[in-house]
């Protein structure tokens, strides 16, 4: 072992044997002192003189220990550890400052980490599959900048064989599947997947095998339709039975053979879904029966298509190869020449986009709101750092005499800056750890809000991974620099003589006063910017809720019935609906019951073209509804009547128009008794009623022209309608009655699903609701951080004026005048910050204009109330130190000198 290595190992060992080394040094020093004593005594020196000579020769024992430690310790590390220990003692001795600093940073870092966890889970985290960076999402460009991510089955099948670009091309679609249990059917989340789905995602099964292209054929493989289970479904339904492979499962009244089980880590290509079953795409007619999207061909756009790029093929090369094959695929798969011509006019072509994160519609819906919220969180962290910077500057001013004395005794400025930076670093680390502890609960709550806002069952993984930890570490590092560097540099500058002589009462340069006040004003301005943003979003959300929807959602429950997998159809099925409604109307608290094919504000659209005989066709939104629907929804009946159970096909086709449709089709005329046609070759519809306009697709757009058709005249096979129930009182009795009715009248169907109309209204504005609620939360955090920071900073700065205030009172100043003096100086800073923040808010509010509904970005009431709220917070934070200053006893203040 070389001498340098031996020295390094000795230094390293000494870190863990410090008491032993100190003891050995003390013993060695005592040994040499004893030798010197014996030598001096042998020389005949008197004993009283010997001790003086020994002390003179060896000097201060502590200095010897210090010099010896430098030989066998890491000096820099030792200094660092000493600084850490000293900073910890200071934090422990100042519990008020420590609590304020940690709470401020925990709010800032915790909120940022929580939102970043959400951003990471939804926008950044790659799929947990090998070589995820080689995955691509295939879309369609057909006029305009938007890329369509839904594919018809023929387009996908044509792309599936393009192995010069992709190793595998695969498609998938999330479906609720009816699975027969021991006693009844249940709706189970599932995924229809093409044969190359699993091989492209390259995750081996836990048991058995996964689906292959041989399974993705009509009728399945020779052994019949196959299904792959998730590990959770295997555990829940089969109790982790090792012989599950080869068993059968009844899906949509058809026996599927279980061929494999996928491990829990496999989440598929949509990160927001957790399917329990994976069924071959070719079995869609069975799963969706009586609907057949595959048979509908190019008319049904429903598949998500992805591919795994060939080795060495980049995304740009893939797009260059997709462009020339787009037109041939269009011509080969679509028989309608007119449809092809319209698409070619729109420059129809396929496009490949990055797919390492998989594909989910939730991502596109919430990307902009999430980034806006993340920017607001950045403002919270910046506000927290500015507050702590001001607080540390005020705290460092109170230590000026101590720091100047240390400089005068030989300490370097760099050494003191290091010690002060350790203070800020410890505050940052402890605040970050506290924020990290709070972040998971906050991020899970945010994910639940996003899921409810999406209006569907989605899963957003907000778990903490290396990316989140790296973000938190970066936030802690940035915070330590932001809050520590400026106070450290300013505290160690200036005249040593003045600082030692006057200490904390030394006269400060005007530049220092200006800088401190500018920091406080900037904090107030930033807080006002966040409060104004929250006020705008909250006002917009309130106006969305208050907008006239055309019906009364309060007290309405939607009971979804899945009738597509049971034997009843035609008149027998209508008799079931009638019997179900009549029986349910006698349940406790139920006022009325009706049915609808489409529940308003669920983003499901059915539109078609209708016309007066001999007139041009007009596009109308359409819906099939049952008798008593308008009464149940409280949509006003303007003319005519509602539908009746007797309105069958034999009595002639009937339609009810809303006011907008009646005006559009029959301007200046009475629509009642008139007829409209969809196809001149088919019988016309008689208008039997006109009702009020109601919002259909979303709350932001005006109520469209709509036509309502009776469910008794539907041509759809085995239609599944939603029972619309208006009731009062608790939900449980009505829900129990509805479940009992379905079990008695149609035991083959799953238990109905319940969702209130109020919840649907909430979900229809999910992104706006999430943004408004979170912005209000962040604005509250901003106000709290501002109040804490202002109070702490102003308390420190006021405490430094103890002697001045005491002398003023001793010379006759009234205590009310002292309060006014201190408050006035602080209020000027707050008002300057409000003015700057108001200007910034007006300039920045335009960014939020796309999220606002009937709300001006410069709404004077919102600006006025925001300024008022922040002024009140700043005044309270300023008033308390001023009152404390007025209570100073003059003799006590003078004695402090």
Order of alpha helices (4+ residues) and beta strands (2+ residues): alpha-alpha-alpha-alpha-alpha-alpha-beta-beta-alpha-beta-beta-alpha-beta-beta-alpha-beta-beta-beta-alpha-beta-alpha-alpha-beta-alpha-alpha-alpha-alpha-alpha-alpha-beta-alpha-beta-beta-beta-alpha-beta-beta-alpha-beta-beta-beta-beta-alpha-beta-alpha-alpha-alpha-alpha-alpha-alpha
